[in-house]
Amino acid sequence: MDFNWYEELPLAITVCDKDGKILYMNKKSGATFEKYGAKDLIGNNVLNCHPEPAKTMLAEMLINESTNAYTIEKNGIKKLIYQTPWYENEIYMGYVELSLVIPMEMKHFKRNP
């Protein structure tokens, strides 16, 4: 059975290969980047979608296979951005970016063993 559970998730999923070519955008990702071309961005290089210094940092991440996580606030909306390498059969294939809206104030739980 083939089902695309990730296509309509309420978070943006953008996938690129190890050279930065955008391979996939789910519905929310397309909507998030609508003014830049939405899903027409597929096939373009993700580096061309970022200004400096983010462009240089992302280029280094593509080479070093490192994870980057941060929050942003824009137009009264706070988001968690999580960029991490993805692998297939333990071979580095590129990056996935997850972008999800989070509450301005969030509970944080520290769990100790």
N, C-alpha and C positions, 0 to 999 in steps of 0.2 A: 504494500500500500504506500503510495507516494502522497504525502500531504505537506503543505508549506505552512506549518504553524508559525514560523518566524515572519512571514510576509505581512501579517496584520497585527503584530505585537505593537503596543503603544510606546515603542522606543525605536530610535533610528539605528539601523544596522547598515554599515557601509563596509565593503570588502574590497581590498586591492591586492594585486600580486606584489612580489618582492621588488619590482621595479617601480611600483607606484601606480600602475594602470588600474583604474576602477573596474572591478569585475561584477559587482552586485550592489544593489541598493534596495532595501525593502520599501514598502509603501510610505512609511513614516520618514525614512531618509529622503526619498524623492520629494515629499512635501516640505521637509526642512530646507532643502536646497532648491526649491522651486524657482526662485528668482535668478538662480545661476544656471538653470537648464534642467533641473529635476533629474529624472532618470536618463536624460540625454547626456548626462555627464559620464555614463558608463562608456568605457573605452578611452576616456581622457586620463591624463596623469593627475593624481591627487596633489602632487606638488604644485601644479599650476593653480590650484584652488586655495592656496594659503599664502598670505603675505609674510614678509620677514618680521620677526625672527622665527616664526613658526615653521616656515618653509625649510630653513636650514636644520632646525631641530628634527623635523619629520624625516628629512633626507638621512640624517644620522641614525635615526631609529630604524629606518629600512635596512641600513647596513649592519647595525649592531644588535638587531632583534631584541630591543628593550621595550618595556611596558611604560606607558605614560598615563597617569590618572590625575584628574583635577576637576574642580567645579567652576562654573561660570554663571554670571547673572547678566541677563540682557532683557530689557523691556519688562522688568518685574517678574521674570521667570528664571528660576535657578535650575541648572542642569549638571549632571555628573557626566563627564566625558571619560571614557576608558578605551585606550588604544593599546592593542596587544598583538603580538605575532600569532599567526595561525600556522598549523603544520598538517601535513598529510603523510601518513606512514613515517612520522618522525623527521620529515624533510620540510624545512622552512619554505613556506609558500607565499607569505605576504602578511598583511595586516588586516585586522578587524577593528572598526571603531563602533562602540556602542555609545549612544547619547540618549539619556533619559531625564525627564523632568523629575525633580525632587522637591520636597517642601523646603521653604526658606529656613525653617527651624526643624531639625530632625532629631529624633531620639537616637542616642548612641548607647549601646549596651556593651559592657566589658564582661566577658565571661571568663572566669577563672576555673581551672580544673578542680 
